[in-house]
Amino acid sequence: MLDIKNLSKSYDDKTVLCSLSFSANTHDRIVVMGGSGCGKTTLLRIIAGLEVCDSGSVTTHGENIAVMFQEPRLLPWKNAIDNVRVPLGADRAHLADKYFEAVGLSLKGDSQKMPHELSGGMKQRVALARFLAYAEASGASLLLLDEPFSALDDDTAEKMLALLKSFSEDKILLVVTHNEKHAESLGSKIIRI
């Protein structure tokens, strides 16, 4: 379960979140939408414990959390498959292969490419594979994703949406997106901030 109560956050003189409240239970898919700079990423960072709110509260009720940031954040000195393996222990390394293929990348052709050799969409899919592999390995039950489909073409985004929906069936899913179509496809509840 996730409970957000009267959450507020400001940076200097700019308020980005003001008395935001909502809750989510297992099986809930929540999509957060809003203009640039309105606090969507800040909300995810506060829920993940990476930032502190000015007032209000976030209660995760002991849920394990997995986060996918807006930028792929691939390590430039590691190839694509090793970027997926980074957060996994040796006993969970097989999950890297599983999710690398699940996001439509080839273990034969793409896995050994360095990040600078990948297109923007491929980098995004490597990051998604890493996120999914880590989420499974850690038993994450609260999934936070910031613009996970932004660098993908429509067909690929639809496939990744289906994959994420299937993966998150027994979890709480909270996704930030600007894309109305993705929001409608993914979200059981849309929060506009």
PAZAPA-4460 file (N, C-alpha, C; in steps of 0.05 Angstrom, whole numbers, plus 32768, in hexadecimal, padded with zeros to 4 digits):
% residues 193
    n_x    n_y    n_z   ca_x   ca_y   ca_z    c_x    c_y    c_z   seq   type   mol
   8011   7FE8   8000   8000   8000   8000   8012   8019   8000     1      M     A
   8008   802E   7FF3   8015   8047   7FF2   8002   805D   7FFA     2      L     A
   8009   806D   800E   7FF9   8084   8017   8008   809E   8014     3      D     A
   7FFD   80B0   8006   8008   80CB   8003   7FF4   80DE   8010     4      I     A
   7FFD   80EE   8023   7FEA   8100   8031   7FF5   811C   8032     5      K     A
   7FE6   812E   8026   7FED   814B   8027   800A   8151   8021     6      N     A
   8014   8144   800C   8030   8147   8005   8035   8162   7FF8     7      L     A
   8049   8171   8002   8051   818B   7FF6   806F   818C   7FF4     8      S     A
   8078   8199   7FDF   8095   819D   7FDA   8099   81B7   7FCA     9      K     A
   80AC   81C6   7FD3   80B3   81DF   7FC5   80D2   81E0   7FC1    10      S     A
   80DA   81ED   7FAC   80F6   81F3   7FA8   80F8   8212   7FA7    11      Y     A
   8106   821D   7FBA   8108   823A   7FBC   80EC   8246   7FBD    12      D     A
   80E4   8256   7FAA   80CA   8262   7FAA   80B5   8253   7F99    13      D     A
   80BD   823C   7F8E   80AB   822E   7F7C   80A0   8215   7F89    14      K     A
   8085   8214   7F8C   8078   81FC   7F97   8073   81E9   7F80    15      T     A
   807C   81D0   7F83   8078   81BC   7F6E   8063   81A8   7F76    16      V     A
   805F   81A3   7F90   804A   8192   7F99   803C   81A0   7FB0    17      L     A
   8021   81A0   7FAF   8012   81AE   7FC4   7FFB   819D   7FCE    18      C     A
   7FFE   8193   7FE6   7FE9   8183   7FF4   7FDE   816C   7FE3    19      S     A
   7FF0   815D   7FD7   7FE9   8146   7FC6   7FE2   812F   7FD8    20      L     A
   7FCC   8122   7FD3   7FC4   810A   7FE2   7FB8   80F5   7FD0    21      S     A
   7FC0   80DC   7FD3   7FB4   80C5   7FC6   7FBF   80AC   7FD3    22      F     A
   7FB2   8096   7FCD   7FBC   807C   7FD7   7FBA   8068   7FC1    23      S     A
   7FC9   8052   7FC4   7FC9   803D   7FB0   7FCD   8022   7FBF    24      A     A
   7FC0   800E   7FB4   7FC2   7FF3   7FBE   7FCD   7FE1   7FA9    25      N     A
   7FD4   7FC8   7FB1   7FDD   7FB5   7F9E   7FC9   7FB3   7F86    26      T     A
   7FD3   7FB0   7F6E   7FC5   7FAF   7F55   7FBD   7FCB   7F4A    27      H     A
   7FC3   7FE0   7F59   7FBD   7FFB   7F4F   7FD2   8004   7F3C    28      D     A
   7FC9   8011   7F26   7FDB   801E   7F13   7FD4   803B   7F13    29      R     A
   7FE7   804B   7F1C   7FE2   8068   7F1E   7FF5   8076   7F0A    30      I     A
   7FEA   8088   7EFB   7FFA   8098   7EE8   7FF8   80B5   7EF1    31      V     A
   8010   80C1   7EF3   8012   80DD   7EFC   8018   80ED   7EE3    32      V     A
   8008   8102   7EDE   800B   8113   7EC6   800C   8130   7ECF    33      M     A
   8018   8141   7EBE   8019   815D   7EC3   802F   816A   7EB3    34      G     A
   802F   8184   7EB2   8043   8192   7EA3   805F   8190   7EAE    35      G     A
   8072   8199   7E9F   808E   8199   7EA7   8091   81AA   7EC0    36      S     A
   80A0   81A0   7ED3   80A6   81AF   7EEB   8090   81AF   7F00    37      G     A
   807C   819E   7EFD   8065   819F   7F10   8069   818C   7F28    38      C     A
   807F   817D   7F28   8085   816C   7F3F   8082   814E   7F3C    39      G     A
   807E   8145   7F23   807A   8128   7F1E   8092   8118   7F27    40      K     A
   80AA   8120   7F1D   80C2   8112   7F25   80C8   8115   7F42    41      T     A
   80C3   812D   7F4D   80C7   8131   7F69   80B6   811E   7F7A    42      T     A
   809D   811A   7F72   808B   8108   7F7F   8098   80EC   7F81    43      L     A
   80A1   80E2   7F6A   80AE   80C7   7F69   80C6   80C6   7F7C    44      L     A
   80D7   80DB   7F7B   80EF   80DC   7F8C   80E8   80DC   7FA9    45      R     A
   80D2   80EA   7FB1   80CA   80EB   7FCD   80C0   80CF   7FD5    46      I     A
   80AF   80C3   7FC4   80A5   80A8   7FCB   80BC   8094   7FCE    47      I     A
   80D1   8096   7FBD   80E8   8084   7FBD   80FB   808A   7FD5    48      A     A
   80F6   80A0   7FE2   8108   80A8   7FF9   8121   80B6   7FF0    49      G     A
   8122   80C0   7FD7   8139   80CE   7FCD   8138   80EC   7FD2    50      L     A
   8120   80F5   7FDA   811C   8111   7FE0   8109   8114   7FF7    51      E     A
   810A   812A   8005   80F9   812E   801D   80E4   8143   8016    52      V     A
   80CB   813E   801E   80B6   8151   801A   80B7   8167   802F    53      C     A
   80AB   817D   8029   80A9   8194   803C   8094   818E   8051    54      D     A
   807E   8182   8049   8069   817B   805C   8059   8164   8050    55      S     A
   8049   8158   8061   8039   8141   8058   8048   8127   805E    56      G     A
   803E   8111   8054   804B   80F7   805A   8048   80E3   8043    57      S     A
   805B   80D1   8042   805B   80BB   802F   805E   80A2   8040    58      V     A
   804C   808F   803E   804E   8076   804C   804C   8060   8038    59      T     A
   8061   804F   8037   8062   8039   8023   805B   801E   8030    60      T     A
   8056   801E   804A   804E   8005   8057   8061   7FEE   8052    61      H     A
   807B   7FF3   8051   808F   7FDE   804E   8092   7FD3   8032    62      G     A
   8085   7FE0   801E   8087   7FD6   8002   80A5   7FD9   7FF9    63      E     A
   80AF   7FC5   7FEB   80C9   7FC8   7FDE   80C5   7FD9   7FC5    64      N     A
   80D8   7FEB   7FC1   80D5   7FFE   7FAB   80EA   7FFA   7F95    65      I     A
   80E1   7FFC   7F7C   80F3   7FFC   7F65   80ED   8016   7F56    66      A     A
   8102   8024   7F4D   80FF   803D   7F3F   810D   803C   7F24    67      V     A
   80FF   8046   7F0F   810B   804B   7EF5   810B   8069   7EF0    68      M     A
   8123   8074   7EEE   8125   8091   7EEA   811F   8098   7ECC    69      F     A
   811B   80B2   7EC8   8114   80BB   7EAD   812C   80B7   7E99    70      Q     A
   8144   80BC   7EA2   815B   80B7   7E91   8164   809A   7E95    71      E     A
   816E   808D   7E80   8176   8071   7E83   818C   806C   7E97    72      P     A
   819E   807F   7E9B   81B4   807D   7EAF   81C4   8063   7EAC    73      R     A
   81CC   805E   7E93   81DC   8046   7E8E   81F9   804C   7E95    74      L     A
   8207   8038   7E9F   8224   803C   7EA5   8233   803A   7E8A    75      L     A
   8242   804F   7E83   824E   804F   7E68   8264   803B   7E64    76      P     A
   8270   8030   7E79   8286   801D   7E77   827C   8000   7E77    77      W     A
   8261   7FFC   7E79   8256   7FE1   7E78   8244   7FDD   7E60    78      K     A
   8245   7FC5   7E54   8234   7FC0   7E3D   8217   7FBE   7E46    79      N     A
   8205   7FBC   7E33   81E8   7FBD   7E38   81DF   7FA8   7E4C    80      A     A
   81E7   7F8F   7E48   81DD   7F7A   7E5A   81E9   7F7D   7E76    81      I     A
   8202   7F86   7E78   820E   7F8A   7E92   8201   7FA2   7EA1    82      D     A
   81F6   7FB5   7E92   81E7   7FCB   7E9E   81CE   7FC0   7EAB    83      N     A
   81C2   7FAC   7E9F   81AA   7F9F   7EAB   81B2   7F8F   7EC4    84      V     A
   81CA   7F83   7EC3   81D3   7F72   7ED9   81DC   7F81   7EF2    85      R     A
   81E2   7F9B   7EEE   81EE   7FAA   7F04   81E1   7FA7   7F1F    86      V     A
   81C6   7FAA   7F21   81BA   7FA8   7F3C   81B4   7F8C   7F45    87      P     A
   81BB   7F78   7F35   81B4   7F5C   7F3C   81CC   7F4D   7F48    88      L     A
   81C6   7F3C   7F5B   81DB   7F2B   7F65   81E1   7F15   7F51    89      G     A
   81F6   7F06   7F55   81FE   7EF0   7F43   81E8   7EDC   7F40    90      A     A
   81D9   7ED7   7F56   81C4   7EC3   7F55   81AB   7ECC   7F46    91      D     A
   81AA   7EE5   7F3F   8193   7EF0   7F31   819A   7EFA   7F15    92      R     A
   81B3   7EF6   7F0C   81BC   7F00   7EF2   81AB   7EF6   7EDB    93      A     A
   819F   7EDF   7EDE   818E   7ED4   7EC8   8176   7EE7   7EC2    94      H     A
   816E   7EF7   7ED6   8158   7F0A   7ED1   8160   7F1F   7EBC    95      L     A
   8179   7F25   7EBA   8182   7F39   7EA6   817C   7F2F   7E8A    96      A     A
   8182   7F16   7E85   817D   7F0B   7E6A   815F   7F0A   7E65    97      D     A
   8150   7F02   7E79   8132   7EFF   7E77   8126   7F1A   7E6F    98      K     A
   812D   7F2F   7E7D   8120   7F49   7E77   812D   7F58   7E60    99      Y     A
   8146   7F52   7E5A   8153   7F5D   7E42   8143   7F55   7E29   100      F     A
   813C   7F3B   7E28   812C   7F31   7E12   810F   7F3B   7E14   101      E     A
   8104   7F3D   7E2C   80E9   7F45   7E2F   80E3   7F61   7E24   102      A     A
   80F8   7F72   7E25   80F4   7F8E   7E1B   80FB   7F8F   7DFD   103      V     A
   80FF   7F78   7DF1   8103   7F78   7DD4   8120   7F7C   7DCA   104      G     A
   8133   7F78   7DDC   814F   7F7A   7DD4   815B   7F5E   7DD1   105      L     A
   816F   7F5C   7DC0   817B   7F43   7DB9   8193   7F3D   7DCA   106      S     A
   8193   7F25   7DD6   81AB   7F1D   7DE5   81C3   7F19   7DD3   107      L     A
   81BE   7F11   7DBB   81D5   7F0D   7DA8   81DF   7F28   7D9C   108      K     A
   81CC   7F38   7D94   81D5   7F50   7D85   81D8   7F69   7D96   109      G     A
   81C7   7F6D   7DAB   81C7   7F86   7DBA   81D5   7F85   7DD4   110      D     A
   81D8   7F6E   7DE0   81E2   7F6C   7DFC   81FE   7F77   7E00   111      S     A
   820F   7F74   7DEC   822B   7F7C   7DEF   8230   7F99   7DE6   112      Q     A
   821C   7FA6   7DDD   821F   7FC2   7DD4   8224   7FD4   7DED   113      K     A
   8235   7FE8   7DE9   823A   7FFB   7DFE   8224   8011   7DFD   114      M     A
   821F   801F   7E13   8209   8033   7E12   820B   8047   7DFB   115      P     A
   8223   8050   7DF4   8226   8064   7DDF   821E   8058   7DC3   116      H     A
   821C   803E   7DC2   8214   8031   7DA8   81F6   802C   7DA6   117      E     A
   81E8   8032   7DBB   81CB   802D   7DBC   81BB   8046   7DB5   118      L     A
   81A5   8043   7DA7   8193   8059   7DA2   8185   8061   7DBC   119      S     A
   8178   8078   7DBC   8169   8081   7DD4   8154   806D   7DDD   120      G     A
   8146   8062   7DCA   8132   804E   7DD1   813D   8034   7DDC   121      G     A
   8154   802C   7DD1   8162   8014   7DDC   816B   8019   7DF8   122      M     A
   8177   8031   7DFD   817F   8037   7E19   8168   8036   7E2C   123      K     A
   8151   8041   7E23   8139   8041   7E34   8131   8024   7E3A   124      Q     A
   8132   8013   7E26   812A   7FF7   7E2B   813E   7FE8   7E3D   125      R     A
   8158   7FEE   7E3A   816C   7FE2   7E4C   8165   7FEB   7E69   126      V     A
   815F   8004   7E6D   8158   800E   7E87   813F   8001   7E92   127      A     A
   812B   7FFC   7E80   8113   7FEE   7E88   8119   7FD1   7E90   128      L     A
   812A   7FC4   7E80   8131   7FA8   7E87   813F   7FA7   7EA2   129      A     A
   8151   7FBA   7EA7   815F   7FBB   7EC1   814B   7FBF   7ED8   130      R     A
   8138   7FD2   7ED3   8123   7FD7   7EE7   8113   7FBE   7EED   131      F     A
   810A   7FB0   7ED9   80F9   7F99   7EDC   8109   7F82   7EEA   132      L     A
   8121   7F7E   7EE1   8132   7F69   7EED   8137   7F6F   7F0B   133      A     A
   813D   7F88   7F11   8141   7F90   7F2D   8127   7F8D   7F3D   134      Y     A
   8111   7F95   7F32   80F7   7F94   7F40   80F1   7F77   7F47   135      A     A
   80F5   7F65   7F34   80F0   7F48   7F3A   8104   7F3E   7F4E   136      E     A
   811D   7F44   7F4B   8132   7F39   7F5D   812E   7F43   7F7A   137      A     A
   8125   7F5C   7F7D   8122   7F67   7F97   8106   7F63   7FA3   138      S     A
   80F4   7F58   7F93   80D9   7F54   7F9D   80CA   7F6E   7FA0   139      G     A
   80D1   7F82   7F90   80C4   7F9C   7F92   80A6   7F9A   7F8D   140      A     A
   8097   7FA8   7F9E   807A   7FA8   7F9C   806F   7FC3   7F96   141      S     A
   8080   7FD8   7F96   8079   7FF3   7F8F   808C   7FFC   7F79   142      L     A
   8081   7FFF   7F61   8091   8006   7F49   808D   8023   7F41   143      L     A
   80A3   8032   7F40   80A2   804E   7F39   80B1   8052   7F20   144      L     A
   80A4   805D   7F0B   80B1   8061   7EF1   80AC   807E   7EE7   145      L     A
   80C1   808B   7EDF   80C0   80A7   7ED6   80C4   80A7   7EB8   146      D     A
   80AF   80AC   7EA9   80B0   80AE   7E8B   80BE   8096   7E7F   147      E     A
   80B5   807E   7E85   80C4   8066   7E7B   80C2   8061   7E5D   148      P     A
   80B0   806F   7E4F   80AC   806A   7E33   80B3   8082   7E21   149      F     A
   80BF   8096   7E2D   80C3   80AF   7E1F   80D4   80AD   7E06   150      S     A
   80E8   809B   7E05   80FA   8099   7DEE   80F1   8083   7DDB   151      A     A
   80DA   8078   7DDE   80D1   8061   7DCE   80BD   8069   7DB9   152      L     A
   80BF   805C   7DA2   80AB   8060   7D8D   8090   8054   7D96   153      D     A
   807B   805A   7D89   8060   8052   7D91   805D   8033   7D94   154      D     A
   8067   8025   7D80   8064   8008   7D80   8073   7FFB   7D98   155      D     A
   808C   8004   7D9B   809C   7FFA   7DB1   8090   8002   7DCC   156      T     A
   8086   801A   7DCE   807A   8023   7DE7   8062   8012   7DEE   157      A     A
   8052   800B   7DDA   803A   7FFA   7DDF   8043   7FDF   7DEA   158      E     A
   8058   7FD3   7DDF   8062   7FBA   7DE9   806D   7FBC   7E05   159      K     A
   807B   7FD2   7E0B   8085   7FD6   7E26   806F   7FDB   7E3A   160      M     A
   805A   7FE9   7E32   8042   7FED   7E43   8036   7FD3   7E4A   161      L     A
   8033   7FC1   7E37   8027   7FA6   7E3C   8039   7F97   7E4F   162      A     A
   8053   7F98   7E4B   8066   7F8A   7E5D   8064   7F95   7E79   163      L     A
   8063   7FAF   7E7C   8061   7FBB   7E97   8047   7FB5   7EA5   164      L     A
   8031   7FB5   7E95   8017   7FAE   7EA1   8017   7F91   7EAB   165      K     A
   8022   7F7F   7E9C   8023   7F63   7EA4   8035   7F60   7EBD   166      S     A
   804C   7F6D   7EBC   805F   7F6B   7ED2   8054   7F75   7EEC   167      F     A
   8044   7F8A   7EEB   803B   7F98   7F03   8020   7F8F   7F0E   168      S     A
   8016   7F79   7F04   7FFA   7F70   7F0B   7FF6   7F6D   7F29   169      E     A
   800B   7F64   7F38   8007   7F60   7F55   8018   7F75   7F65   170      D     A
   801B   7F8C   7F59   802C   7FA1   7F65   801D   7FBC   7F64   171      K     A
   8029   7FD0   7F71   801F   7FEB   7F6E   8031   7FF8   7F59   172      I     A
   8025   8004   7F45   8034   8010   7F2F   802D   802E   7F2E   173      L     A
   8042   803E   7F2E   803F   805B   7F2D   8051   8065   7F17   174      L     A
   8046   8070   7F01   8055   8078   7EEA   8050   8096   7EE4   175      V     A
   8065   80A4   7EDE   8064   80C0   7ED5   8066   80BF   7EB7   176      V     A
   8053   80CD   7EA9   8055   80CF   7E8C   8047   80E9   7E83   177      T     A
   8050   80F2   7E6B   8042   8109   7E5F   802F   80FF   7E49   178      H     A
   8030   80E6   7E43   8021   80DA   7E2D   8005   80D1   7E35   179      N     A
   7FF1   80DF   7E2B   7FD5   80D8   7E32   7FCE   80BC   7E2B   180      E     A
   7FD6   80B3   7E13   7FD0   8098   7E0A   7FDC   8083   7E1D   181      K     A
   7FF5   8087   7E25   8002   8075   7E37   7FF4   8075   7E52   182      H     A
   7FEC   808D   7E5B   7FDE   808F   7E75   7FC4   8080   7E74   183      A     A
   7FB4   8083   7E5F   7F9B   8075   7E5D   7F9F   8057   7E5B   184      E     A
   7FB3   804E   7E4D   7FB8   8032   7E4A   7FC2   8025   7E64   185      S     A
   7FD1   8034   7E73   7FDF   8029   7E8A   7FD0   802E   7EA5   186      L     A
   7FC4   8045   7EA8   7FBB   804D   7EC2   7F9E   8045   7EC8   187      G     A
   7F9B   803A   7EE0   7F80   8036   7EEA   7F77   8050   7EF8   188      S     A
   7F8B   8061   7EFF   7F84   807B   7F0B   7F99   808F   7F01   189      K     A
   7F8F   80A5   7EF8   7FA1   80BA   7EED   7FA0   80D2   7F00   190      I     A
   7FB7   80DB   7F0A   7FB9   80F1   7F1C   7FC7   8108   7F0C   191      I     A
   7FB9   811F   7F0A   7FC5   8136   7EFC   7FCE   814A   7F11   192      R     A
   7FE7   8151   7F0F   7FF2   8165   7F22   7FFE   817D   7F14   193      I     A
***
